[in-house]
Protein backbone atom coordinates (compact mmCIF):
# COMPACT_ATOMS: atom_id res chain seq x y z
CA UNK A 1 0.00 0.00 0.00
CA UNK A 2 1.11 3.55 -0.76
CA UNK A 3 0.17 6.74 1.04
CA UNK A 4 0.81 10.40 0.35
CA UNK A 5 1.48 12.67 3.33
CA UNK A 6 0.93 16.37 2.70
CA UNK A 7 3.28 18.19 5.02
CA UNK A 8 6.79 17.94 6.42
CA UNK A 9 6.32 19.21 9.98
CA UNK A 10 6.15 17.36 13.29
CA UNK A 11 2.97 15.32 12.86
CA UNK A 12 3.65 14.69 9.18
CA UNK A 13 7.06 13.25 10.04
CA UNK A 14 5.65 11.18 12.91
CA UNK A 15 2.94 9.62 10.75
CA UNK A 16 5.41 9.06 7.90
CA UNK A 17 7.88 7.26 10.18
CA UNK A 18 5.23 5.09 11.82
CA UNK A 19 3.67 4.13 8.49
CA UNK A 20 7.04 3.42 6.84
CA UNK A 21 8.02 1.24 9.80
CA UNK A 22 4.88 -0.85 9.27
CA UNK A 23 5.77 -1.52 5.64
CA UNK A 24 3.72 1.18 3.92
CA UNK A 25 5.32 2.98 0.98
CA UNK A 26 5.29 6.62 2.03
CA UNK A 27 5.67 9.73 -0.10
CA UNK A 28 5.92 13.12 1.59
CA UNK A 29 4.97 16.32 -0.19
CA UNK A 30 5.76 19.78 1.14
CA UNK A 31 7.17 23.23 0.51
CA UNK A 32 9.68 23.64 3.37
CA UNK A 33 13.06 23.54 1.57
CA UNK A 34 15.13 22.59 4.65
CA UNK A 35 12.66 19.89 5.62
CA UNK A 36 12.55 18.35 2.16
CA UNK A 37 16.34 18.45 1.84
CA UNK A 38 16.79 16.67 5.19
CA UNK A 39 14.17 14.06 4.32
CA UNK A 40 15.94 13.32 1.04
CA UNK A 41 19.35 13.07 2.68
CA UNK A 42 18.55 11.15 5.86
CA UNK A 43 15.03 9.79 5.45
CA UNK A 44 12.45 10.64 8.09
CA UNK A 45 13.98 10.30 11.56
CA UNK A 46 11.98 9.49 14.68
CA UNK A 47 13.11 9.80 18.29
CA UNK A 48 10.73 7.45 20.07
CA UNK A 49 9.68 7.16 23.70
CA UNK A 50 12.35 4.49 24.25
CA UNK A 51 15.06 7.09 23.56
CA UNK A 52 16.10 5.43 20.29
CA UNK A 53 16.32 7.27 16.97
CA UNK A 54 15.38 5.36 13.84
CA UNK A 55 15.41 6.47 10.22
CA UNK A 56 13.05 5.37 7.45
CA UNK A 57 13.51 5.90 3.72
CA UNK A 58 10.64 7.59 1.93
CA UNK A 59 9.91 9.32 -1.36
CA UNK A 60 9.92 13.12 -1.29
CA UNK A 61 8.79 15.80 -3.71
CA UNK A 62 7.83 19.45 -3.66
CA UNK A 63 4.16 20.23 -4.00
CA UNK A 64 4.74 22.16 -7.21
CA UNK A 65 6.06 18.93 -8.77
CA UNK A 66 3.16 16.84 -7.51
CA UNK A 67 2.34 13.81 -9.58
CA UNK A 68 0.98 10.39 -8.82
CA UNK A 69 -2.11 8.29 -8.48
CA UNK A 70 -2.53 7.81 -4.74
CA UNK A 71 -5.55 6.13 -3.19
CA UNK A 72 -4.83 7.63 0.25
CA UNK A 73 -3.53 11.01 1.37
CA UNK A 74 -3.09 12.33 4.90
CA UNK A 75 -3.29 16.12 5.15
CA UNK A 76 -1.06 17.30 8.02
CA UNK A 77 -0.14 20.86 7.08
CA UNK A 78 -0.79 24.05 9.03
CA UNK A 79 -4.27 25.48 8.53
CA UNK A 80 -3.03 28.52 6.58
CA UNK A 81 -1.49 26.13 4.03
CA UNK A 82 -4.64 24.06 3.48
CA UNK A 83 -5.95 25.72 0.33
CA UNK A 84 -2.62 25.62 -1.50
CA UNK A 85 -1.82 22.04 -0.47
CA UNK A 86 -5.38 20.95 -1.19
CA UNK A 87 -5.00 21.99 -4.81
CA UNK A 88 -1.76 20.01 -5.02
CA UNK A 89 -3.33 16.96 -3.37
CA UNK A 90 -6.09 17.16 -5.98
CA UNK A 91 -3.49 16.51 -8.69
CA UNK A 92 -2.04 13.54 -6.81
CA UNK A 93 -5.15 11.60 -5.85
CA UNK A 94 -6.55 8.80 -7.94
CA UNK A 95 -10.07 9.33 -9.26
CA UNK A 96 -11.42 7.27 -6.36
CA UNK A 97 -8.74 8.40 -3.89
CA UNK A 98 -9.55 10.00 -0.54
CA UNK A 99 -7.79 12.58 1.61
CA UNK A 100 -7.99 12.42 5.41
CA UNK A 101 -7.47 15.68 7.30
CA UNK A 102 -6.01 15.37 10.79
CA UNK A 103 -5.26 19.08 11.17
CA UNK A 104 -5.75 21.52 14.00
CA UNK A 105 -8.29 24.30 13.84
CA UNK A 106 -11.62 24.91 12.17
CA UNK A 107 -12.27 25.22 8.44
CA UNK A 108 -9.74 22.81 6.93
CA UNK A 109 -12.37 20.14 6.21
CA UNK A 110 -14.61 22.71 4.50
CA UNK A 111 -11.75 24.01 2.33
CA UNK A 112 -10.76 20.50 1.26
CA UNK A 113 -14.36 19.54 0.46
CA UNK A 114 -14.61 22.58 -1.80
CA UNK A 115 -11.44 21.59 -3.67
CA UNK A 116 -11.71 17.80 -3.71
CA UNK A 117 -15.51 17.28 -3.35
CA UNK A 118 -17.13 15.74 -0.23
CA UNK A 119 -16.84 12.14 -1.40
CA UNK A 120 -13.04 12.49 -1.49
CA UNK A 121 -12.46 14.01 1.96
CA UNK A 122 -12.67 12.38 5.39
CA UNK A 123 -12.48 14.15 8.74
CA UNK A 124 -10.35 12.97 11.64
CA UNK A 125 -8.83 14.26 14.85
CA UNK A 126 -5.59 13.22 16.52
CA UNK A 127 -4.27 13.89 20.00
CA UNK A 128 -0.82 12.31 19.57
CA UNK A 129 2.09 14.56 20.49
CA UNK A 130 5.21 15.37 18.47
CA UNK A 131 7.78 18.12 18.09
CA UNK A 132 10.36 18.91 15.46
CA UNK A 133 13.95 18.60 16.71
CA UNK A 134 15.38 19.74 13.39
CA UNK A 135 14.18 19.51 9.78
CA UNK A 136 13.10 15.94 9.02
CA UNK A 137 13.75 14.79 12.60
CA UNK A 138 10.79 14.46 14.97
CA UNK A 139 10.38 13.47 18.61
CA UNK A 140 7.31 11.50 19.65
CA UNK A 141 6.15 13.20 22.85
CA UNK A 142 2.96 11.46 23.87
CA UNK A 143 0.39 8.81 23.08
CA UNK A 144 -3.07 9.76 21.95
CA UNK A 145 -5.90 8.65 19.71
CA UNK A 146 -6.68 8.99 16.04
CA UNK A 147 -10.44 9.42 15.77
CA UNK A 148 -12.00 9.02 12.34
CA UNK A 149 -15.45 10.02 11.18
CA UNK A 150 -17.42 7.42 9.26
CA UNK A 151 -17.09 7.83 5.48
CA UNK A 152 -18.19 5.50 2.69
CA UNK A 153 -14.85 5.82 0.88
CA UNK A 154 -12.54 5.64 3.90
CA UNK A 155 -11.34 2.21 2.79
CA UNK A 156 -8.26 0.77 4.48
CA UNK A 157 -7.09 3.95 6.23
CA UNK A 158 -8.24 2.88 9.70
CA UNK A 159 -6.54 -0.50 9.39
CA UNK A 160 -3.41 1.07 7.93
CA UNK A 161 -3.08 3.48 10.86
CA UNK A 162 -3.78 0.70 13.36
CA UNK A 163 -1.03 -1.44 11.85
CA UNK A 164 1.30 1.55 12.23
CA UNK A 165 0.76 1.56 15.98
CA UNK A 166 -1.82 4.31 16.32
CA UNK A 167 -4.82 3.88 18.59
CA UNK A 168 -7.70 4.30 16.14
CA UNK A 169 -11.38 4.76 16.90
CA UNK A 170 -14.36 5.33 14.63
CA UNK A 171 -16.87 7.98 15.68
CA UNK A 172 -20.32 8.93 14.41
CA UNK A 173 -19.85 12.68 14.87
CA UNK A 174 -16.25 13.82 14.31
CA UNK A 175 -17.43 17.44 14.59
CA UNK A 176 -17.82 16.85 18.32
CA UNK A 177 -14.22 15.68 18.60
CA UNK A 178 -12.96 18.48 16.36
CA UNK A 179 -14.69 21.05 18.54
CA UNK A 180 -13.44 19.29 21.66
CA UNK A 181 -9.87 19.71 20.47
CA UNK A 182 -10.56 23.26 19.23
CA UNK A 183 -11.74 24.36 22.69
CA UNK A 184 -8.60 22.90 24.30
CA UNK A 185 -6.27 24.43 21.70
CA UNK A 186 -7.96 27.83 22.02
CA UNK A 187 -7.33 27.86 25.76
CA UNK A 188 -3.79 26.43 25.90
CA UNK A 189 -2.00 27.30 22.69
CA UNK A 190 -2.16 31.12 22.55
CA UNK A 191 -1.36 31.55 26.24
CA UNK A 192 1.71 29.33 26.02
CA UNK A 193 2.80 31.15 22.86
CA UNK A 194 2.43 34.58 24.47
CA UNK A 195 4.02 33.65 27.79
CA UNK A 196 6.67 31.37 26.22
CA UNK A 197 5.98 28.59 28.73
CA UNK A 198 5.17 24.86 28.53
CA UNK A 199 1.56 23.76 28.96
CA UNK A 200 1.69 22.89 32.66
CA UNK A 201 2.98 26.31 33.67
CA UNK A 202 -0.43 27.80 32.87
CA UNK A 203 -1.90 25.98 35.86
CA UNK A 204 0.73 27.42 38.22
CA UNK A 205 0.06 31.07 37.38
CA UNK A 206 -3.30 32.27 38.79
CA UNK A 207 -3.90 34.96 36.17
CA UNK A 208 -2.99 32.64 33.30
CA UNK A 209 -5.14 29.90 34.81
CA UNK A 210 -8.11 32.28 34.94
CA UNK A 211 -7.66 33.26 31.28
CA UNK A 212 -7.29 29.59 30.34
CA UNK A 213 -10.62 28.77 31.98
CA UNK A 214 -12.48 31.74 30.50
CA UNK A 215 -11.19 31.06 26.97
CA UNK A 216 -12.44 27.47 27.30
CA UNK A 217 -15.87 28.58 28.55
CA UNK A 218 -16.31 31.05 25.70
CA UNK A 219 -15.31 28.49 23.08
CA UNK A 220 -17.68 25.92 24.61
CA UNK A 221 -20.54 28.42 24.41
CA UNK A 222 -19.86 28.93 20.70
CA UNK A 223 -19.82 25.16 20.18
CA UNK A 224 -23.22 24.91 21.88
CA UNK A 225 -24.47 27.74 19.67
CA UNK A 226 -23.39 25.70 16.67
CA UNK A 227 -25.42 22.76 17.95
CA UNK A 228 -22.31 20.73 18.79
CA UNK A 229 -22.15 18.56 21.88
CA UNK A 230 -18.63 18.48 23.23
CA UNK A 231 -17.04 15.11 24.07
CA UNK A 232 -16.64 16.09 27.73
CA UNK A 233 -19.09 17.56 30.28
CA UNK A 234 -16.94 20.43 31.60
CA UNK A 235 -14.62 22.31 29.23
CA UNK A 236 -12.52 23.84 32.01
CA UNK A 237 -11.84 20.50 33.68
CA UNK A 238 -10.99 19.01 30.26
CA UNK A 239 -8.52 21.80 29.45
CA UNK A 240 -6.90 21.59 32.88
CA UNK A 241 -6.49 17.83 32.49
CA UNK A 242 -4.78 18.21 29.12
CA UNK A 243 -2.47 20.92 30.47
CA UNK A 244 -1.61 18.70 33.43
CA UNK A 245 -1.04 15.56 31.32
CA UNK A 246 1.16 17.47 28.85
CA UNK A 247 2.80 19.70 31.45
CA UNK A 248 6.30 19.52 29.97
CA UNK A 249 5.18 19.93 26.34
CA UNK A 250 5.53 23.09 24.28
CA UNK A 251 2.32 23.64 22.33
CA UNK A 252 2.47 23.68 18.55
CA UNK A 253 1.70 27.41 18.60
CA UNK A 254 4.59 28.09 20.97
CA UNK A 255 6.88 26.03 18.70
CA UNK A 256 5.75 28.14 15.73
CA UNK A 257 6.40 31.41 17.58
CA UNK A 258 9.82 30.28 18.78
CA UNK A 259 10.96 29.51 15.24
CA UNK A 260 9.37 32.60 13.72
CA UNK A 261 6.73 30.69 11.75
CA UNK A 262 3.13 31.71 11.07
CA UNK A 263 0.79 30.34 13.72
CA UNK A 264 -2.65 28.73 13.36
CA UNK A 265 -4.34 31.45 15.40
CA UNK A 266 -6.75 32.30 12.54
CA UNK A 267 -8.17 28.76 12.46
CA UNK A 268 -8.34 28.43 16.27
CA UNK A 269 -9.21 31.55 18.29
CA UNK A 270 -9.94 33.55 15.15
CA UNK A 271 -12.52 30.98 14.05
CA UNK A 272 -14.15 31.00 17.48
CA UNK A 273 -14.39 34.81 17.47
CA UNK A 274 -15.92 34.89 13.97
CA UNK A 275 -18.48 32.18 14.75
CA UNK A 276 -19.29 33.86 18.06
CA UNK A 277 -19.96 37.14 16.24
CA UNK A 278 -22.30 35.38 13.83
CA UNK A 279 -24.22 33.83 16.70
CA UNK A 280 -24.21 36.92 18.91
CA UNK A 281 -22.08 35.16 21.54
CA UNK A 282 -19.40 37.37 23.13
CA UNK A 283 -15.85 36.01 23.12
CA UNK A 284 -13.70 38.82 24.61
CA UNK A 285 -10.88 36.61 25.95
CA UNK A 286 -10.58 34.66 22.70
CA UNK A 287 -10.58 37.96 20.78
CA UNK A 288 -7.80 39.35 22.96
CA UNK A 289 -5.70 36.21 22.53
CA UNK A 290 -6.38 36.24 18.79
CA UNK A 291 -5.28 39.85 18.45
CA UNK A 292 -2.12 39.42 20.53
CA UNK A 293 -0.90 36.30 18.71
CA UNK A 294 -1.84 37.82 15.34
CA UNK A 295 0.41 40.74 16.26
CA UNK A 296 3.30 38.28 16.72
CA UNK A 297 2.57 36.79 13.29
CA UNK A 298 3.08 40.19 11.67
CA UNK A 299 6.75 40.45 12.69
C-alpha positions as CSV (number, residue, x, y, z in Angstrom):
1,X,0.0,0.0,0.0
2,X,1.1,3.6,-0.8
3,X,0.2,6.7,1.0
4,X,0.8,10.4,0.4
5,X,1.5,12.7,3.3
6,X,0.9,16.4,2.7
7,X,3.3,18.2,5.0
8,X,6.8,17.9,6.4
9,X,6.3,19.2,10.0
10,X,6.1,17.4,13.3
11,X,3.0,15.3,12.9
12,X,3.6,14.7,9.2
13,X,7.1,13.2,10.0
14,X,5.6,11.2,12.9
15,X,2.9,9.6,10.8
16,X,5.4,9.1,7.9
17,X,7.9,7.3,10.2
18,X,5.2,5.1,11.8
19,X,3.7,4.1,8.5
20,X,7.0,3.4,6.8
21,X,8.0,1.2,9.8
22,X,4.9,-0.8,9.3
23,X,5.8,-1.5,5.6
24,X,3.7,1.2,3.9
25,X,5.3,3.0,1.0
26,X,5.3,6.6,2.0
27,X,5.7,9.7,-0.1
28,X,5.9,13.1,1.6
29,X,5.0,16.3,-0.2
30,X,5.8,19.8,1.1
31,X,7.2,23.2,0.5
32,X,9.7,23.6,3.4
33,X,13.1,23.5,1.6
34,X,15.1,22.6,4.7
35,X,12.7,19.9,5.6
36,X,12.5,18.4,2.2
37,X,16.3,18.4,1.8
38,X,16.8,16.7,5.2
39,X,14.2,14.1,4.3
40,X,15.9,13.3,1.0
41,X,19.3,13.1,2.7
42,X,18.5,11.1,5.9
43,X,15.0,9.8,5.4
44,X,12.5,10.6,8.1
45,X,14.0,10.3,11.6
46,X,12.0,9.5,14.7
47,X,13.1,9.8,18.3
48,X,10.7,7.5,20.1
49,X,9.7,7.2,23.7
50,X,12.3,4.5,24.3
51,X,15.1,7.1,23.6
52,X,16.1,5.4,20.3
53,X,16.3,7.3,17.0
54,X,15.4,5.4,13.8
55,X,15.4,6.5,10.2
56,X,13.0,5.4,7.4
57,X,13.5,5.9,3.7
58,X,10.6,7.6,1.9
59,X,9.9,9.3,-1.4
60,X,9.9,13.1,-1.3
61,X,8.8,15.8,-3.7
62,X,7.8,19.4,-3.7
63,X,4.2,20.2,-4.0
64,X,4.7,22.2,-7.2
65,X,6.1,18.9,-8.8
66,X,3.2,16.8,-7.5
67,X,2.3,13.8,-9.6
68,X,1.0,10.4,-8.8
69,X,-2.1,8.3,-8.5
70,X,-2.5,7.8,-4.7
71,X,-5.5,6.1,-3.2
72,X,-4.8,7.6,0.2
73,X,-3.5,11.0,1.4
74,X,-3.1,12.3,4.9
75,X,-3.3,16.1,5.2
76,X,-1.1,17.3,8.0
77,X,-0.1,20.9,7.1
78,X,-0.8,24.1,9.0
79,X,-4.3,25.5,8.5
80,X,-3.0,28.5,6.6
81,X,-1.5,26.1,4.0
82,X,-4.6,24.1,3.5
83,X,-6.0,25.7,0.3
84,X,-2.6,25.6,-1.5
85,X,-1.8,22.0,-0.5
86,X,-5.4,21.0,-1.2
87,X,-5.0,22.0,-4.8
88,X,-1.8,20.0,-5.0
89,X,-3.3,17.0,-3.4
90,X,-6.1,17.2,-6.0
91,X,-3.5,16.5,-8.7
92,X,-2.0,13.5,-6.8
93,X,-5.2,11.6,-5.8
94,X,-6.6,8.8,-7.9
95,X,-10.1,9.3,-9.3
96,X,-11.4,7.3,-6.4
97,X,-8.7,8.4,-3.9
98,X,-9.6,10.0,-0.5
99,X,-7.8,12.6,1.6
100,X,-8.0,12.4,5.4
101,X,-7.5,15.7,7.3
102,X,-6.0,15.4,10.8
103,X,-5.3,19.1,11.2
104,X,-5.7,21.5,14.0
105,X,-8.3,24.3,13.8
106,X,-11.6,24.9,12.2
107,X,-12.3,25.2,8.4
108,X,-9.7,22.8,6.9
109,X,-12.4,20.1,6.2
110,X,-14.6,22.7,4.5
111,X,-11.7,24.0,2.3
112,X,-10.8,20.5,1.3
113,X,-14.4,19.5,0.5
114,X,-14.6,22.6,-1.8
115,X,-11.4,21.6,-3.7
116,X,-11.7,17.8,-3.7
117,X,-15.5,17.3,-3.3
118,X,-17.1,15.7,-0.2
119,X,-16.8,12.1,-1.4
120,X,-13.0,12.5,-1.5
121,X,-12.5,14.0,2.0
122,X,-12.7,12.4,5.4
123,X,-12.5,14.1,8.7
124,X,-10.4,13.0,11.6
125,X,-8.8,14.3,14.9
126,X,-5.6,13.2,16.5
127,X,-4.3,13.9,20.0
128,X,-0.8,12.3,19.6
129,X,2.1,14.6,20.5
130,X,5.2,15.4,18.5
131,X,7.8,18.1,18.1
132,X,10.4,18.9,15.5
133,X,14.0,18.6,16.7
134,X,15.4,19.7,13.4
135,X,14.2,19.5,9.8
136,X,13.1,15.9,9.0
137,X,13.8,14.8,12.6
138,X,10.8,14.5,15.0
139,X,10.4,13.5,18.6
140,X,7.3,11.5,19.6
141,X,6.2,13.2,22.9
142,X,3.0,11.5,23.9
143,X,0.4,8.8,23.1
144,X,-3.1,9.8,22.0
145,X,-5.9,8.7,19.7
146,X,-6.7,9.0,16.0
147,X,-10.4,9.4,15.8
148,X,-12.0,9.0,12.3
149,X,-15.4,10.0,11.2
150,X,-17.4,7.4,9.3
151,X,-17.1,7.8,5.5
152,X,-18.2,5.5,2.7
153,X,-14.8,5.8,0.9
154,X,-12.5,5.6,3.9
155,X,-11.3,2.2,2.8
156,X,-8.3,0.8,4.5
157,X,-7.1,4.0,6.2
158,X,-8.2,2.9,9.7
159,X,-6.5,-0.5,9.4
160,X,-3.4,1.1,7.9
161,X,-3.1,3.5,10.9
162,X,-3.8,0.7,13.4
163,X,-1.0,-1.4,11.8
164,X,1.3,1.6,12.2
165,X,0.8,1.6,16.0
166,X,-1.8,4.3,16.3
167,X,-4.8,3.9,18.6
168,X,-7.7,4.3,16.1
169,X,-11.4,4.8,16.9
170,X,-14.4,5.3,14.6
171,X,-16.9,8.0,15.7
172,X,-20.3,8.9,14.4
173,X,-19.9,12.7,14.9
174,X,-16.2,13.8,14.3
175,X,-17.4,17.4,14.6
176,X,-17.8,16.9,18.3
177,X,-14.2,15.7,18.6
178,X,-13.0,18.5,16.4
179,X,-14.7,21.0,18.5
180,X,-13.4,19.3,21.7
181,X,-9.9,19.7,20.5
182,X,-10.6,23.3,19.2
183,X,-11.7,24.4,22.7
184,X,-8.6,22.9,24.3
185,X,-6.3,24.4,21.7
186,X,-8.0,27.8,22.0
187,X,-7.3,27.9,25.8
188,X,-3.8,26.4,25.9
189,X,-2.0,27.3,22.7
190,X,-2.2,31.1,22.5
191,X,-1.4,31.5,26.2
192,X,1.7,29.3,26.0
193,X,2.8,31.1,22.9
194,X,2.4,34.6,24.5
195,X,4.0,33.7,27.8
196,X,6.7,31.4,26.2
197,X,6.0,28.6,28.7
198,X,5.2,24.9,28.5
199,X,1.6,23.8,29.0
200,X,1.7,22.9,32.7
201,X,3.0,26.3,33.7
202,X,-0.4,27.8,32.9
203,X,-1.9,26.0,35.9
204,X,0.7,27.4,38.2
205,X,0.1,31.1,37.4
206,X,-3.3,32.3,38.8
207,X,-3.9,35.0,36.2
208,X,-3.0,32.6,33.3
209,X,-5.1,29.9,34.8
210,X,-8.1,32.3,34.9
211,X,-7.7,33.3,31.3
212,X,-7.3,29.6,30.3
213,X,-10.6,28.8,32.0
214,X,-12.5,31.7,30.5
215,X,-11.2,31.1,27.0
216,X,-12.4,27.5,27.3
217,X,-15.9,28.6,28.6
218,X,-16.3,31.0,25.7
219,X,-15.3,28.5,23.1
220,X,-17.7,25.9,24.6
221,X,-20.5,28.4,24.4
222,X,-19.9,28.9,20.7
223,X,-19.8,25.2,20.2
224,X,-23.2,24.9,21.9
225,X,-24.5,27.7,19.7
226,X,-23.4,25.7,16.7
227,X,-25.4,22.8,17.9
228,X,-22.3,20.7,18.8
229,X,-22.2,18.6,21.9
230,X,-18.6,18.5,23.2
231,X,-17.0,15.1,24.1
232,X,-16.6,16.1,27.7
233,X,-19.1,17.6,30.3
234,X,-16.9,20.4,31.6
235,X,-14.6,22.3,29.2
236,X,-12.5,23.8,32.0
237,X,-11.8,20.5,33.7
238,X,-11.0,19.0,30.3
239,X,-8.5,21.8,29.5
240,X,-6.9,21.6,32.9
241,X,-6.5,17.8,32.5
242,X,-4.8,18.2,29.1
243,X,-2.5,20.9,30.5
244,X,-1.6,18.7,33.4
245,X,-1.0,15.6,31.3
246,X,1.2,17.5,28.9
247,X,2.8,19.7,31.5
248,X,6.3,19.5,30.0
249,X,5.2,19.9,26.3
250,X,5.5,23.1,24.3
251,X,2.3,23.6,22.3
252,X,2.5,23.7,18.5
253,X,1.7,27.4,18.6
254,X,4.6,28.1,21.0
255,X,6.9,26.0,18.7
256,X,5.7,28.1,15.7
257,X,6.4,31.4,17.6
258,X,9.8,30.3,18.8
259,X,11.0,29.5,15.2
260,X,9.4,32.6,13.7
261,X,6.7,30.7,11.7
262,X,3.1,31.7,11.1
263,X,0.8,30.3,13.7
264,X,-2.6,28.7,13.4
265,X,-4.3,31.5,15.4
266,X,-6.7,32.3,12.5
267,X,-8.2,28.8,12.5
268,X,-8.3,28.4,16.3
269,X,-9.2,31.5,18.3
270,X,-9.9,33.6,15.1
271,X,-12.5,31.0,14.0
272,X,-14.1,31.0,17.5
273,X,-14.4,34.8,17.5
274,X,-15.9,34.9,14.0
275,X,-18.5,32.2,14.8
276,X,-19.3,33.9,18.1
277,X,-20.0,37.1,16.2
278,X,-22.3,35.4,13.8
279,X,-24.2,33.8,16.7
280,X,-24.2,36.9,18.9
281,X,-22.1,35.2,21.5
282,X,-19.4,37.4,23.1
283,X,-15.8,36.0,23.1
284,X,-13.7,38.8,24.6
285,X,-10.9,36.6,25.9
286,X,-10.6,34.7,22.7
287,X,-10.6,38.0,20.8
288,X,-7.8,39.4,23.0
289,X,-5.7,36.2,22.5
290,X,-6.4,36.2,18.8
291,X,-5.3,39.9,18.4
292,X,-2.1,39.4,20.5
293,X,-0.9,36.3,18.7
294,X,-1.8,37.8,15.3
295,X,0.4,40.7,16.3
296,X,3.3,38.3,16.7
297,X,2.6,36.8,13.3
298,X,3.1,40.2,11.7
299,X,6.7,40.5,12.7
